[in-house]
Amino acid sequence: MKKHSAKKELMLLPILLVVILMCVVGHFFMQADYQDSNMIEYMLAALPFAMFGLVVVAFKMAAKSEKKEQNEQDS
């Protein structure tokens, strides 16, 4: 089994924290106080797409890091 460096894995933590924050804020905006706002409704509809985009960015960062690590081992 291959051992990964902790530094490269810690680079993904800010993305994880942003996604968690988006989830919490989304649930906060689903309260009855904000139900009449069209802007909030549109933001809540776009929230899953934004989260998906951040996951794609995280996968690309991980793949780039993995490729760089592989090239360092091959050299």
MOMOMO-V495782 format. One record per backbone hydrogen bond with DSSP energy under -0.5 kcal/mol. CO is the residue of the C=O (numbers start at 1). NH is the residue of the N-H. If there is no record, write none. Layout:
[[CO/NH] [CO/NH]]
This chain:
[[5/9] [6/10] [7/11] [9/12] [10/13] [12/16] [13/17] [14/18] [15/19] [16/20] [17/21] [18/22] [19/23] [20/24] [21/25] [22/26] [23/27] [24/28] [25/29] [26/30] [28/31] [31/34] [32/35] [34/37] [36/38] [37/41] [38/42] [39/43] [40/44] [41/45] [42/46] [43/47] [44/48] [46/50] [47/51] [48/52] [49/53] [50/54] [51/55] [52/56] [53/57] [54/58] [55/59] [56/60] [57/61] [58/62] [59/63] [60/64] [61/65] [62/66] [63/67] [64/68] [65/69] [66/70] [67/71] [68/72] [69/73] [70/74] [71/75]]
